[in-house]
Amino acid sequence: MNPTKHDLPEATRAKVVDMLNVALATAIDLTLATKQAHWTVKGPHFFSLHGLFDQVYTAAADWSDELAERAVQLGGQPDGTLATVTTRTRLSGYPAAITAGREHVLAVAERLAAFAAQTRAGIDAASDAGDEVTSDLFNEITAGVDKQLWMVEAHLHG
């Protein structure tokens, strides 16, 4: 941990920073998965899905940044390296060979739901650790993930 005058105990900060880094790895993986979908989607709904996946990508990149910055605020070191992302992400590997719009929608929705479950668990875990600010951050991110999931899943109905 880096020196800081932050008033949370170092043990609490270290525990929360580790939690933030796992969420960061997952958020970065989600960012890359949605960009893969954006680049490779094909079919009659290309235009709307291409834009949708870019929107999810932007949101996921913002979540990554917020998680990393919170780790620094606590005196920690964010770890968003490729090696860390591949070992700590909670997402399954994105199927790179798919191109059909519906398959991408299902794959992105699955990953959004998994990330939402992780951040939702982070709300209580950070609060239980004594860090209400990080709990609030996880709450804010979860609300955003739920919104993106709703928008993606809307393409599966009708």
C-alpha positions as CSV (number, residue, x, y, z in Angstrom):
1,M,0.0,0.0,0.0
2,N,1.1,3.5,-0.8
3,P,1.4,6.0,2.1
4,T,-1.7,8.0,2.6
5,K,-3.5,10.0,5.3
6,H,-6.7,8.1,4.5
7,D,-8.5,7.3,7.7
8,L,-9.6,3.7,6.9
9,P,-7.3,1.1,8.5
10,E,-4.7,-0.2,6.2
11,A,-6.0,-3.8,6.5
12,T,-9.4,-2.6,5.4
13,R,-7.9,-0.6,2.5
14,A,-5.8,-3.6,1.4
15,K,-8.9,-5.9,1.4
16,V,-11.0,-3.4,-0.6
17,V,-8.2,-2.7,-3.1
18,D,-8.0,-6.4,-3.8
19,M,-11.7,-6.5,-4.3
20,L,-11.5,-3.5,-6.6
21,N,-8.7,-5.1,-8.6
22,V,-10.8,-8.2,-9.3
23,A,-13.7,-6.0,-10.4
24,L,-11.3,-4.0,-12.5
25,A,-10.0,-7.1,-14.3
26,T,-13.6,-8.1,-15.0
27,A,-14.6,-4.6,-16.2
28,I,-11.6,-4.5,-18.6
29,D,-12.5,-8.0,-19.9
30,L,-16.1,-6.7,-20.4
31,T,-14.7,-3.7,-22.3
32,L,-12.7,-5.9,-24.6
33,A,-15.6,-8.3,-25.2
34,T,-18.0,-5.5,-26.1
35,K,-15.5,-4.0,-28.5
36,Q,-15.1,-7.5,-30.1
37,A,-18.8,-7.6,-30.6
38,H,-18.8,-4.1,-32.0
39,W,-16.1,-5.0,-34.5
40,T,-17.5,-8.3,-35.7
41,V,-21.3,-8.1,-35.6
42,K,-23.1,-8.8,-38.9
43,G,-26.6,-9.2,-40.0
44,P,-29.8,-7.3,-40.5
45,H,-29.5,-5.4,-37.2
46,F,-25.9,-4.5,-37.8
47,F,-26.3,-0.7,-37.5
48,S,-28.2,-0.7,-34.2
49,L,-26.1,-3.4,-32.6
50,H,-22.8,-1.8,-33.7
51,G,-23.9,1.4,-31.9
52,L,-25.2,-0.4,-28.9
53,F,-22.0,-2.4,-28.4
54,D,-20.0,0.8,-28.6
55,Q,-22.2,2.3,-26.0
56,V,-21.7,-0.6,-23.6
57,Y,-17.9,-0.4,-24.4
58,T,-17.8,3.2,-23.3
59,A,-19.7,2.5,-20.1
60,A,-17.5,-0.4,-19.3
61,A,-14.4,1.7,-19.9
62,D,-15.8,4.3,-17.5
63,W,-16.5,1.6,-14.8
64,S,-12.9,0.4,-15.2
65,D,-11.6,3.9,-14.7
66,E,-13.7,4.5,-11.6
67,L,-12.6,1.2,-10.0
68,A,-8.9,1.9,-10.7
69,E,-9.2,5.4,-9.3
70,R,-10.9,4.2,-6.2
71,A,-8.0,1.8,-5.6
72,V,-5.5,4.7,-5.9
73,Q,-7.6,6.8,-3.5
74,L,-7.3,4.1,-0.9
75,G,-3.5,4.0,-1.3
76,G,-3.5,0.9,-3.5
77,Q,-2.1,0.1,-6.9
78,P,-4.6,-0.7,-9.6
79,D,-3.6,-3.6,-11.7
80,G,-5.2,-3.6,-15.2
81,T,-2.4,-5.4,-17.0
82,L,-3.3,-8.1,-19.6
83,A,-1.7,-10.8,-17.4
84,T,-3.9,-9.8,-14.4
85,V,-7.0,-9.4,-16.5
86,T,-6.7,-12.9,-17.9
87,T,-6.1,-14.5,-14.5
88,R,-8.6,-12.5,-12.3
89,T,-11.6,-11.8,-14.6
90,R,-14.8,-13.4,-13.5
91,L,-16.0,-13.7,-17.1
92,S,-15.8,-16.7,-19.4
93,G,-13.8,-16.2,-22.6
94,Y,-15.6,-14.4,-25.4
95,P,-16.4,-16.5,-28.4
96,A,-14.3,-14.7,-31.0
97,A,-15.7,-16.6,-34.0
98,I,-19.3,-15.4,-33.7
99,T,-20.6,-12.8,-36.1
100,A,-24.5,-13.1,-35.9
101,G,-26.2,-10.3,-34.1
102,R,-28.3,-12.5,-31.8
103,E,-25.3,-14.5,-30.7
104,H,-23.4,-11.3,-29.8
105,V,-26.4,-10.0,-27.9
106,L,-26.6,-13.2,-25.9
107,A,-22.8,-13.2,-25.3
108,V,-22.7,-9.6,-24.2
109,A,-25.8,-10.0,-22.0
110,E,-24.3,-13.0,-20.3
111,R,-21.2,-11.0,-19.5
112,L,-23.1,-7.9,-18.3
113,A,-25.2,-10.1,-16.0
114,A,-22.0,-11.8,-14.5
115,F,-20.4,-8.4,-13.9
116,A,-23.6,-7.1,-12.3
117,A,-23.6,-10.1,-9.9
118,Q,-20.0,-9.4,-9.1
119,T,-20.5,-5.6,-8.4
120,R,-23.8,-6.3,-6.6
121,A,-21.8,-8.7,-4.2
122,G,-19.2,-5.9,-3.9
123,I,-21.8,-3.5,-2.4
124,D,-22.2,-5.7,0.7
125,A,-18.6,-6.9,0.8
126,A,-17.2,-3.3,0.8
127,S,-19.8,-2.2,3.4
128,D,-19.0,-5.2,5.6
129,A,-15.3,-4.3,5.3
130,G,-16.1,-0.8,6.6
131,D,-15.8,1.2,3.4
132,E,-19.2,2.7,2.6
133,V,-17.7,4.9,-0.2
134,T,-16.6,1.8,-2.2
135,S,-19.9,0.2,-1.4
136,D,-21.6,3.3,-3.0
137,L,-19.3,3.0,-6.0
138,F,-20.3,-0.6,-6.5
139,N,-23.9,0.4,-6.1
140,E,-23.5,3.1,-8.8
141,I,-21.7,0.8,-11.2
142,T,-24.3,-2.0,-10.6
143,A,-27.1,0.5,-11.6
144,G,-25.2,1.3,-14.8
145,V,-24.6,-2.3,-15.6
146,D,-28.3,-3.2,-15.0
147,K,-29.3,-0.4,-17.4
148,Q,-26.9,-1.6,-20.1
149,L,-28.1,-5.2,-19.6
150,W,-31.7,-4.0,-20.1
151,M,-30.8,-2.2,-23.3
152,V,-28.9,-5.3,-24.6
153,E,-31.6,-7.8,-23.7
154,A,-34.3,-5.6,-25.3
155,H,-32.8,-6.9,-28.6
156,L,-33.8,-10.5,-27.7
157,H,-37.5,-9.8,-27.5
158,G,-40.2,-9.0,-30.0
